[in-house]
Amino acid sequence: MENKRLITGGEFMVKQTDPADVFIPEELDEEQRMIGETCQDFLDTEVFPVLDQIDAQEEGLMRKLLAKSGELGLLGIAIPEEYEGFGQSFITTMYSSEILGAGYSYAVAYSCHTGIGTLPILYYGNEEQRKKYIPRLATGELVGAYCLTEPGAGSDANSGTTKAVLSEDGKHYILNGAKMWITNGGFADVMTVFAKIDNDRVLSAFIVERDFPGITFNPEEKKMGIKGSSTRQIFFNDCKVPVENQLGKRGEGFRIALNILHMGRIKLGANVIGSAKTAISQSVGYANERKQFNCLISQFGAIKHKLGEQVIRTFATESSVYRASQALDDAIAHYVANGDDKGRDTMKAFNHFAVEAAAMKVFASESLEYVVDEAVQIYGGMGFSAEMPVDRGYRDSRINKIFEGTNEINRLLLVDSILKKGAKGVLPIMEEAEKAFEEVKNLNGTGTDTTGYFEEKDKYIANFKKIVLMLLKAASEKFTRSLVTEQEILSNISDCIIQLYAAESVVLRLKKMEALKSEEEMKIYREIADVFVYDAAAQISKFASDTTYSFANGEVCELLEKGISHFTAVAGVNVKEARRKIADRLIEENKYCF
């Protein structure tokens, strides 16, 4: 680790990433794959046979499943060994999240418990708090939940009105307020609750046990999807919380909430991969059985297009998520080695990768949305039947665009984080943008041709970055401090960044795969990369044009137009044949196989 250069969050915008700094799923080792097999076996034997009972919220069932997960060690994968966990890497945690992400409502309960339900105490608790709660959370003796959202405080979490006042004897904080949309609320034993002490401007955090006096619970919410997940409103009426259960420092709650959400966003990216692969396998399985016009529908071009595109978007999601996971693993190791509080230093790493976490959350949730929608379409009329498996996947997927901060909030956060890093001198955003403007001013002809497959792809992606940097600089200079209110412009720029990060992640994965697979095996993966980069160029061109015409005029508009034309130009791709080849491989294997 000493010799490895530490990647800074967001630096992909101004530097070319070395494939050696990227992790790809093909590199999972034997131990990681064994953990993955344990996760898959648990789904196959314990979860999938009782999906209907889970959705009906059979009394005690979800709690029992979480307890069984604990017995197998699945709740303690990320928890250090001194607290009864396995102390595995972040990549291993993400891989287990991917596999279990296919578990529908169980996946939500599991992710809540192991993530936002446990990690605030692990990372921000003092040693006494960790010893008291973490081992029992790791084994499943206790189940965790996270109470941030309020009826009047959603995306603007710090506007919450739950209050904490010190009792006269100084031994308790008295909590009053309401929290809503609390996952695992029906059976959680331990909750991280956010409230403002006295008239503080920012939140503090508290560890609240279910049997503390003054807590009441509303009935289960009736939801569109994830019906088996327990979701309740919780009321605190003069709830007495021992002073020693304050989590972190006074006023530190908002920071705790934000950093835990950064972690939750990137883990959601992993969960989505499992869901997407399942939906693709269901799609091709049905297409290989259903006949129309005396022909299996898997042989129709329109169906092959859908199957091919499902694979492409899922492959891009997977490539991006594991790339970001490696950067986080390296950052965690660095900050922990150079810090004095392992928990807070781990969270420092997540805070530094807010850009990647937001990008993964948006891209993954919207990729899954495409995959499950097309799964229903491939099933046709049968897809609209609640008897079919794609029904549950379709309904359950919708929450992912709202969970962990809405996609709209994450788009705004992404650009804001990059601009702040530029303003602080962490990343040379404006300097690189100026170089891009100069390059456009001096353009003659169409530029130099590249030779070699990866050289060409690298050039395209470097160009995508240049037009985004130009947009960031031009918009910042136009709006200065009021740019924060230009949400349509920020969202368009964010979409450009998300597309180029995913495109670069796919190319980086292929570069590493070349050493692991034969030239013949690599052909299908090049089809994936060709289509994705080609499509990303068109998307970025559209988003960049929309941004330009929303604010620019005169010379700036002309330079941006010229830059868009030049920097999003890519060679043509026969997307029909490429998607058909990808679909044919899928059809042959009859399951996700990439």
ZIMOLIN-V814622 format. One line per field, one symbol per residue. ss: DSSP state (H for helix, E for strand, L for the rest). phi: phi as a letter, one per 40 degrees, with the letter a starting at -180 (. if undefined). A space follows every 10 residues. Layout:
ss->???
phi->???
This chain:
ss->LLLLLLLLLL HHHLLLLLHH HLLLHHHLLH HHHHHHHHHH HHHHHHHHHH HHHHHLLLLL HHHHHHHHHH HLLLLLLLLL HHHLLLLLLH HHHHHHHHHH LLLLHHHHHH HHHHLLLLHH HHHHLLHHHH HHHHHHHHHL LLLEEEELLE LLELLLHHHL LLEEEELLLL LEEEEEEEEE EEELLLLLLE EEEEEEELLL LLLEEEEEEL LLLLEEELLL LLLLLLLLLL EEEEEEEEEE EEHHHEELLL LLHHHHHHHH HHHHHHHHHH HHHHHHHHHH HHHHHHHLLL EELLEEHHHL HHHHHHHHHH HHHHHHHHHH HHHHHHHHHH HHHHHHHLLL LHHHHHHHHH HHLHHHHHHH HHHHHHHHHH HHHHHHHHHH HHHHLLLLHH HHHHHHHHHH HLLLLLHHHH HHHHHHHHHH HHHLLLLLHH HHHHHHHHHH HLLLLLLLLL LLHHHHHHHH HHHHHHHHHH HHHHHHHHHH HHHHHLHHHH HHHHHHHHHH HHHHHHHHHH HHHLLLLLHH HHHHHHHHHH HHHHHHHHHH HHHHHHHHHH HLLHHHHHHH HHHHHHHLLL LLLLHHHHHH HHHHHHHHHL LLLL
phi->.dccccccdg cdcbbcccdc cbbbdccdcc cccccccccc cccccbbdcb dcccccfddg ccccccccdc ccgccbdccd ccbgbbfccc cccccccccc cccfcdcccc cccccccbcd cccbcccccc ccbcdccccg cbbbabbbcb dbabcccccc bcbbbccccg cbcccbibbb fccgccaccb bcbbaccfbd cbcbbbcbcd cccgbbbccc ccbcbfcccc bbcbbbbfcc bddccccgcc gccccdcccc cdccccccdc dcdccccccc ccccccccbc bafgaccccc dcccdccccd cdcccccccc ccccccccdc cddccccbbb bdcccccccc ccbccccccc ccccccccdc cccccccccg dccccccccc cccccccccc cbdfgccccc cccdcdcccc ccccgcbccc cccccccccc cbcbgbgccb bgcccccccd cccdcccccc cdccccccbf ccddcccccc cccdcccccc cccccccccc dccdcbbcdc ccdccccccd cccdcccccc dccccdcdcc acagcccccc dccccccbcb ccbccccccc cccccccccg acab
